[in-house]
Amino acid sequence: AQSVTQPDIHITVSEGASLELRCNYSYGATPYLFWYVQSPGQGLQLLLKYFSGDTLVQGIKGFEAEFKRSQSSFNLRKPSVHWSDAAEYFCAVGEISNYKLTFGKGTLLTVNP
Amino acid sequence: GAVVSQHPSRVICKSGTSVKIECRSLDFQATTMFWYRQFPKQSLMLMATSNEGSKATYEQGVEKDKFLINHASLTLSTLTVTSAHPEDSSFYICSALGRQETQYFGPGTRLLVL
């Protein structure tokens, strides 16, 4: 069965600093990988996804993620964080056969002014 | 594009009553929708997969008689929590499978059972 590990439960950065959120996955085949963001009391918004091709994917709000098969990782990055980026971030791996998603436990991002 | 709505956004009910939550894909058709449950400060747990015109597929440990799912059209799936109890209080989120095998999520429904 697939699984997703987000090692960092909570990260605090200063506004304008760079950000990297870690995600490791376990999946038997080439995975579908996603990053979603959730603001308090809200549903999830898709930031970006990887299915195949270029391993560096660009998403919305200035985010990018890099798929590294050798490390089973799909880390999310942003060069300069804005206060509005404070939220919970979820990494997910999708099953190709039935499109089910398995989520990591999430990383809560706090942005200091 | 790919907007999913949920109604209601928040509901309070008495123990023993039933509550229906609607999930709609507003600008696309979705043959498959998913229902999740999220506990405070935790991740999303898949409850069931809803397929238009057929019975839902429930994840292990989810009571199908308690969480009734109906997917009668390509834009609407409903989750009914029957005989709700306080332990059913949670944040319920639906998603609809859109283009490029991507799930698009609704804003969620917060259920409080008194």
Contacts between the chains, C-beta under 8 A, distances in Angstrom:
chain1	res1	chain2	res2	distance
A	32	B	101	6.5
A	34	B	102	7.5
A	34	B	103	8.0
A	36	B	105	7.3
A	41	B	91	7.9
A	41	B	108	7.2
A	41	B	110	7.2
A	42	B	107	5.6
A	42	B	108	6.6
A	43	B	4	7.5
A	43	B	6	7.5
A	43	B	93	5.4
A	43	B	105	4.1
A	43	B	106	5.1
A	43	B	107	4.3
A	43	B	108	4.8
A	44	B	44	7.6
A	44	B	93	7.1
A	44	B	95	7.7
A	44	B	105	4.2
A	45	B	105	7.4
A	46	B	102	6.5
A	46	B	103	8.0
A	46	B	104	6.9
A	46	B	105	7.9
A	49	B	100	7.7
A	49	B	102	6.1
A	51	B	100	7.3
A	51	B	101	7.4
A	90	B	43	6.6
A	90	B	44	7.3
A	94	B	101	7.0
A	94	B	103	7.9
A	96	B	101	8.0
A	98	B	49	7.0
A	99	B	32	6.7
A	99	B	97	5.5
A	99	B	101	5.5
A	99	B	103	7.0
A	100	B	34	7.4
A	100	B	46	6.2
A	100	B	49	6.8
A	101	B	34	7.6
A	101	B	44	7.9
A	101	B	46	7.1
A	101	B	103	6.1
A	102	B	46	8.0
A	103	B	43	4.6
A	103	B	44	5.0
A	104	B	43	6.5
A	105	B	42	7.0
A	105	B	43	4.8
A	106	B	42	7.8
A	106	B	43	5.5
